[in-house]
Amino acid sequence: MYHAAGEYVTDFCIVRNAGTFHLFHIRGERWTWPLGYREIDLGHALSNDLCTWTPQPPVLGPGAPGAWDATGIWAPDIIEVDGSYYMFYTGSDAQNNQAIGLASSVDLLDWEKHPSNPLVAPGAWSDRDVGRDVAGRDGMVYADMARGRYLMYYTATLADGRACIALAQSPDLYQWEDLGPTYIEDDRSYNRCESPYLVRHDDSYYLFYSAKGGPKSKGFAASDFAHFDIEYLISATPTGPWTRPANHTLLERWTCASEHPTFDGVTYMLYIVQEQLGDIWGASFLSDPKRLAWLPDGTVTIHEHLPAGVVRHDLIAGGASAASAWISHGGAWRSGDDGVIHAPAGDGEAFLMEKLWGADLAYEAEIWLGATGSGSLMLRSNPSALAGYRVALDAAKGTLALYRRFPGAADQPLQQRAVTLQRDRWQRLRVVAHGPCLEVYLDGTLWIVHADSTYASGCFGLHGRGAVRFDNLRADTTAPLGTDWAQRITPGSYSH
């Protein structure tokens, strides 16, 4: 994760030069709501691994009063051609009318704005005649060299108010021709498309974008947004027509502005994660990198990218004797010499909790569910009061869900998604906790991302209701359990 001290990160791009990754991003001041949000300029950071970033001086600021980019600059996108770097960025004027301009550099440090800016603005098909708040932002340039051109994908609004992704083309990055919308969102519950990014894989083109429906700034509750999703489309050509795959929505509610750069043949995915203070969104940070997995049916899933130095630990490898060292609530858990753990019989809630206390880890298990069973991983939890986070597979509901638990209160759902759960089948559930960010994977695919700072540390364990079994419990940490994870607590009796 990344944000510099006192700042937040939003729309960004990543380029690599001489083995070093350069991150360019909107630089904002953290927690300025409810007065609004203050985005300052375009920041810069360096990394050797896409995980750990070192902030550098900002590279580009807004224009002078009265300029087309006087009130803000956003959404950098950089393409390298013959040793020079071309940054396309969004600017807004005093009426918040948006357009896209160009700055160039030979060293990624010093940037010069083009004198003819802005270079791209939406055409007569757009909302440009409304007089203010004209949408034309988040440009991404793709080198379509097979057709001798560059294509710019950007987001706009039609004259009738529908959100869209528009196209422009250029032979030289300076002269741009309007091609109009390439994708139109007909569902009016979405009022914005943002952050398009095109990836070619084999003979198909994948257009990733953020789709939102709700307020147009931070300082609002997450519940105010009907949609806050990362989605994608597929086409046989870079200009469409586009089809929606079955898993059109990759992530929901808490993420946006994804980028999908390819380095050494691997296509990564990074995105922005929203943060809350109370119930209000007020800041955001850059995710750790993920990897895109290309499936035989042509669809895409998001997989984990493990950082260096990860240590894997088998939990309860000794079967029943090891399980007996954990603390049980709600009935007797059983485990055999094969290491399979059975939740207590019946429909009541049952918990099995470890006593080790720590903060960051990745925790996983294979879970077998009966027809109506529910099996969960407990994380950053108290082993007696059972406060903390619960990540649940529920066969009856057909859902994967993240809950926050508080003693004496009903579990609070933080995020829930419908998934395919086959009866009497083992499925691998994994949750990664890194600072305030919680990520949930099912059978290797990322489904849920959520930022929550209620519980910064705690113990881990299991939850079961109905016919549930657990196998192959593992924890990944960057240090051995027992060092950063220490057996610091000896819980007393607790009636649950």
N, C-alpha and C positions, 0 to 999 in steps of 0.2 A: 504494500500500500504506500501511497505517497501524497503528502501535501507539506509544504514548507510551514515553519512555525508562524502562526498568526494568519495563515492564508488558506484558501480553498482552491481546488483545481476543478475546472470544467473543460469544455471542448479542447481537444488536444490532437497532436500528431507526433509520430516517432520516425526518425530517420537514423541511419547508421553511417558513420564515417570513420575509417581507419580502426575498426573494431570497437568504437565507442558509440553507444546509443544516445541520441539527443532527443529530449522531450521538450516540445513547445506547447504551451497551454494558456488558456485564460487564467489570469492570476486575480483572485478575489480576496477581499478581507473577510475573515471568518466571523460569523455570528453577528452580523450587522442588522438583522431583523429585530424588531418589527418595523424599523425605519425603511426597510427595503434591503437591497443587497448591492454591494459596491464591487464592481469588477474594474480592475485598475488598468492592466495592460497585458502584454503577452510575456509570460515567464519562460524560463529555460532551466533544464536540469540534465545531468549526465548520469549514465549508468553503464556498467559492464555486463549486467545480467538481466535487465528489464525488471528487476525486483527492488534493488536498492538504488535510490536516486540522490544525487548531490545537487542542491540548488545553485544556480548561477545568476549573474545579473540579468534583469529583464532585457528583452531585445527590441521591443517595438511598442510604441504608445499611441494614443489617439491623436488626431490631427488638431490643428489650430481652430479656435472658435470660428464657426461658419463653414468649416470644411465638411466634406461628405462623410468623414469618419470622426467628427469632432466629439461625439458623445460616447463613443466606445468602439473597441475593436475586439473581434471574437474569432473563434473557430479557425485556427491556422491549418493549412494543408500544404505540404512541401513536396515538390518533385525535383529530382536532380537530372540535369541534362548537360552533358559534356563538361562536368566539373563545376558547374554553377548551380545554385539552388534557388528555386522560385517558390516563394511563399504566397499562396492565395489566402486572403483573410476577409472577413466580413467587417464592414464599417456601418455606423449609423449616424444620421445627422440629428439636428435639434428636434425634428418631428418624428424621430425613430424610424425614418425610412432607411431601409437596408439595401446595400449593394456589395459587390465583391471587388476588391482591388488586389494589387500585386506589389510585393517587395522582393528584392533579390539580394543574394549574398554569395561570396566565394568561399567563406570560411565558417558559416553558420553562427557567426558572432556579431558581425556588423551588417546591418540590413538597410537598404535604401528603397524608399517607396517610389513606385513608378510615377512619372509626372502626369500621365494621362488617366490616372485613377479617377473613378472606378471603371473597371473594364467589363464587368458583367452585371446586368440588372434584368429583372424579369420583363417579359414583353407585354403587349396589349392584352393578352389573355389573362393577365394577373390582376391583382388588386391595386395596381399602382395609381389608379385614378381616385382612390379614396382620400388622398391628401396627407395621410400620416399612417404610421405603423405598417408600411409596406414591407411585406416579407420577401426576402431574397438573400439567403444566408447559407452558411455551412458548406461552402464549395469543396469538392474533392475532385482532383484531376487524375484521369486515367490515360496512359499513353497507348492509344489504339493504333499502333504503328502498322498493323496489317492493312489499315485503311488510310494511312498517311495523315493522321489527325490526332489531336488531343480532345478528350471529352471531359466536360465539367458537369458533375452531378451536384445539384444544390436544391435546397428546399424553398418552397414558395407557397402562395395561396392564390387560388383561382378567383376570378372576378365574382363568382357566385359563393365564395367563402369556403370551398372545399380545399383541404390540404393536398399538396402534391410534391413530387420530386421532379424537378425540371432539368433540362439538358441544354448545354451550349457546346459548340465545337470550334476548334481553332487549328490552323496549320502551324502556328509558331508561338503560342502562349500569350500573344499580345492582341491579335485581332480575333474577336469572338462573334460567332453567329448563333442567334437564338434558335433552338430547335423545339421549344415549347415543352409541355409536360411529357415525361416518359412513364410516370405512374401517378394515378389519381386515387386518393382515398375517398371512396363514396360513403363510408360510414361517418356520419356527422358527429358521432360521439368522440371521434378523434378530431381535434382542431389544429394539430400540427404534425408534420413530419420533420425530422431533424437528423443531422449527422449521417448523410449517406456515405457508403463506402463500397466500392466495387472490387470483387475478387474474381479472377478467372481460375477455374480448376478444370483440367482436361478440356472438354469442348463446351463447357457451360459457364455462364456468368452468374455470380451471386451478388445481389445488391442488398447489403445490410443497412438498416436505418433505425432510428428511434421514432416511436409513435406515441404521441401524448394527447390527452384530452383533459383539460382543466386550466387552472390559472397559468399565467405566463411568467411567473417569477417565483423565487424562493420566498419564504415567509408565510407559506400556506401549509396546512395539515396534509399529510399523505392521503387522508380520506377525501380531500377535495378533488383528487384526480380520478376521473373515470378510467383512464389508461395512462400507463407510464411504462412502456414496453420496449424491448429490443427485438426487432423482427427482421425477416429476410425474404427475398423473392428470387426466382430462378428464371433464366432465359437462355435461349440458344444464341443470342446476339447481345452485344453490349447496350443496345438501344431498345430492347424489348421485342415483342410483348412479354410481359412478366406473368408468371404463375405463382400462386401461393402454395408452398409445400404443406404437408400435413402438420409439421411442427413449425408453422409460420412464426409463432411467437416463441422466441428462445428464452427470454427472461422477462419477468414482470415486476412492476411496482417500484423497485428501488434502484434501478440501473438505467443508464442512458449513454449517449455519445460514444458508442463503441468504435474502436479502430481495429483493423485486421491486417497488419503488416506481415509480409512474408520475408523471412531471413533464412538463408541456407536451406531452402526447400520446405521450411516449416511455416505454416500460417498460424499466427498467434491471434489472440483476442484480448484486448484490454478495454476497460469501460469505466465510467464514472459511477460511484456509489453515493447516494444521497444520505445525509446524516440528519438526525433530529435532535432538538433540544426541547424537552417536553414533547408536545405533539406537533411541533412546527419544523419544517425543513429550513435549515439555515446555512448549511455548508455541504461540502462534498469532497471526496478524495479519489485518487486513481487506484484502480484495482491492481492486484498482482496479475501477471500474465497467465492466460489459459491457452490451450491449443484447440484448433478446430479439427474435428474428425470427419472425414468425408466417407459416407456410407455407400454401399453398393446401389441403393435405390436413388442416389443423387442428392439425398438430404444431408444436413449438417448437424452435428451435435458438438457441445462444448465439453472438453475434457480438462482434467487438472494438469498443470505443469509443475512438477515437483521441484522445489529449490534444492540447491546443493546442501549437503550436510545433514540430510534427514536420517534419523535413527528410527528403525521399526521395532516395536515391542509386541510380542504375543502376550495376550492377557488371558488368564485362567487356562493356561496351556496344560496344567496338571489335572484338569477335570474337577471332580467333586471336592477334593481336599482344598484346592485353590479357591474354588467358589465359596467355600465355607468361611473364608476370611473376609468376604464382603458382607455388608449389612443388608438384611432383607426386611421388607415391609409387605404386609398383605398376604402372607402365606409362605409355604415352603417351596423354594426353588430346587430343582433337581438337575444334576449333571452326571453324566457317565464317564467312563474312561476314554470315550471317543471325543470328549470335550464339548459335546452338544449340551446346551443348557435349556431346560424346559421351564417356562413360567408356570406358576401354580395353576391348577385346574380351576375352572369356574369363570364367572363373568366379572369378578372384582378386579380392582386395580392392584397391581403388584409391582414392587420396585426391588432392585438388587444394586447396591451402591458400593463402590470402592471408596477408600478413605484417603487416597492420595490427593493432595491439593496443589493446583497450579493454574496456569493461564492458557497459553497457546498450545494447541495440539490439533492433529487430525485423528479422528476416532471413527472406527468402522466395525461392522459386523455383518455376517450373512444372516438373514432373517427368513424364517419359514412361517407362513401364516395359514391358519385354517380359514374356513369360509367367512367368519365374522371376527377374526382375531385382529388385534392391534399391537404392534411391536414398536418400541421406541428406543433411541439412544438418549441418555441424559447427559447434559454437559454443563459445566460451571455450576454445579448443583451442590446443595447442602445435603449430606448423607442422612440427616435426621429429619429436618423440616421439608426437604425435597424441593426447595426453591431452586430456580435456575432455568435452563432451557431444555425443552423436550422436542426431539425430532422424530416424527411418527409416520409409520406406514399403517394405514387402516384399510383392511380388506373390505369391510362392509361399505365404507364410503368411497372406496377407490381413490384415495387421496394420499399425497405426501405433504406433510405440514410441519411448520416450525411454530412452537408455542413458547410463551414465557410463563413460568409458574411463580406464584407468590403464595406463601402459607395462608390457608384459610380462604382462598379465592379460587374461582374457576380458572382453568388454564386459558390464557389470552392468546388467540391465534394471531401471529405476526405475519404469516404468509402461508397460503395453501394452494396446491395445484392438483388438478386431476391427472392421474397416471394410470397406466395399465398394470394391474396387479393380478397375476395368474394364480389360481388356487393351487395349494400344495407345491409351491415352487420356491426354491431359495433365491433371494435377491439381496444384492450387496448395497447396504446403506452406509454412507460416509458423510461426516460433518467435519468441516475445517473451521477452526476458530483462530483468528489472527487479529488481535486488537479488538476493535468494535465490530469487525466484519465476520459474519457467519455465512458459510457456503454449504449447501446440501447437495450431495450427489447420489443418484440411484443408478446402480449398474454402470458406473463410470461416467454418466452424463450429468452435467450441472443443471439443476432445476431451480434452486432457490438461492438468492443472495439477499442478505438483510444486514443493515447496520443497527446495532443496539448496544448501548453502554450500561445497561442496568447491572449486569453481572460481569465483572472483569476477570474473575477467577473462580475456581471451585473444583468439585470432584466430578467424576464421570460414573455412569452406571447404565442400567437397563430398566425398561418398563415393559410390562406385558398385561394384556387383557384378553382372555379367551385362549384359544389354541395357538400358542406362539413358541417358537424355538429359536435359539441363537447359536451360531457357530463362528469360528475363526475371528474372535474378537482381537482387534489390533489397535495400537495407538502409534502414531508417528509424531516425533518431537525433534527439535534441533539440539536437544541435550538429553542425557539419560533420565528416565524416571527415577526419582529419588534424589536428584540434585536440584534442578529447577522445579521438579515435582517431588515434594517431601511429605512424609506421613506426619503431618503436623497436628492432626486432630484425633481425639478419641471420643466419639459421640457417646452420650448416655442413652438411656431409654427414651423412646418417643412414641406416642400413640398416634398413628396415622389413620 
